[in-house]
Amino acid sequence: MGIDVLEAKDFSMLKGKKVGLLTHPAGVNQKGIPTISILTQNPSIECVALFGPEHGIYGNEKANQPVENRLDLKTGLPIYSLYGSYRKPQLNMLSNIDVLVIDLQDIGVRSYTYISCMLYAMEACFQNEVEVIVLDRPNPLGGLKIDGPILEKKWKSYVGAFPIPYVHGLTIGELAILAKKMPDWMSIEPNTRRDGKLTVIPMKGWKRWMLWKDTKLNWIPTSPNIPSFAAVLGYAMTGLGAQEGGFRHGIGTEYPFRFLSHKLLSPEQLLGQLKQYNINGLNFKIARSKNHKGSYVNGVYVIIENWKKLRPTELSFCMMHFDWRIQQENPFIKSKRSALFNKHVGSSDWWRELTQNLEPPRINKFLKEWEIKQNNFKNMVQKYLIYN
């Protein structure tokens, strides 16, 4: 990984510079040693500040909960939260550093906020003439799978900072390169973007066909509800489908994002309904799990039978279709969180389909349209890819 490559070069890029580090618990080297320890305990590196994303630098903060700045008792360094009063590093946070090193493990899905955190940090650094070094890490979903709608510009937010498909097939380093190269991807002046100093430290040995399991690396939870690679896969499949309506996707059970239930149906009834959608590459079974209260509950477990054939987000859109069809009142029309829903999905056309159409949503029509846009996206980014 990027941190291992940097270490193999004896951290030459950091010598003589005051270093800030943006990372979290999944930022580790091949041996599992945290990047925080590697940089702060090396006498030849002057690490002067730490920066934490959502969930905090030690990963113990809840989702959607603001995190405050504090002094790190382990290192004695200030920890600046980029998920508290500010999402973008402020001048006082950057005034004492020459270079910001970013080592964040992404999960390959647009709405997961670590890539937004990186983008905002890059913008602030470029505006304040601070160098950025991104230590690249694997996309757990691989570099070949691209799926879901591309985010429209009007829905840009912290849960969708890049105009990319929901499952984007890029590494965090490739996203950083694209952010700098693409004219409209950063919210700063063009000259500032072009003049900003960015270095991506590529991995060695990673291939685009590799899923996380193929890397032979241990999975370290990237956030409380992503404790395993199984949950990463689940997030891509069900993350969009349980925002409204009656679905729950297993948060609080042993199988987050893989354990489906519905408030109007028994698990057996739900199993029958889901199987009727005939989603290519997927299957379902009744399963049992402990919930957060310690009680056993039954639900429907999502089984991946063929990843190559699977369009991961198709399940989420089938879940929305099902909610539209089964509920007496359209849950999307009466939603009080429509803006947040659209910031995640990113498609105004799909929202109109859900809320203004008297017929059931035409899933296949949208899947075909999105596939054309996904192929255009693949062609557009091809020349910027690090790993071919």
Secondary structure, 3 states (H helix, E strand, C coil): CHHHHHHHCCCHHHCCCEEEEEECCCCECCCCCEHHHHHHCCCCCEEEEEEECCCCCCCCCCCCCCCCCEECCCCCCEEEECCCCCCCCCHHHHCCCCEEEEECCCCCECCCCHHHHHHHHHHHHHHCCCEEEEECCCCCCCCCCCEEEECCHHHCECCECCCCEEECCCCHHHHHHHHHHCCCCCCCCHHHHHHCCEEEECCCCCCCCCCHHHHCCCCCCCECCECCHHHHHHHHHHCCCCCCCCEECCCCCCCCCCEEEECCECHHHHHHHHHCCCCCCEEEEEEEEECCCCCEEEEEEEEECCCCCCCCCHHHHHHHHHHHHHCCCCCCCCCCCHHHHHHHHCCHHHHHHHHHCCCCCCHHHHHHHHHHHHHHHHHHHHHHCCCC
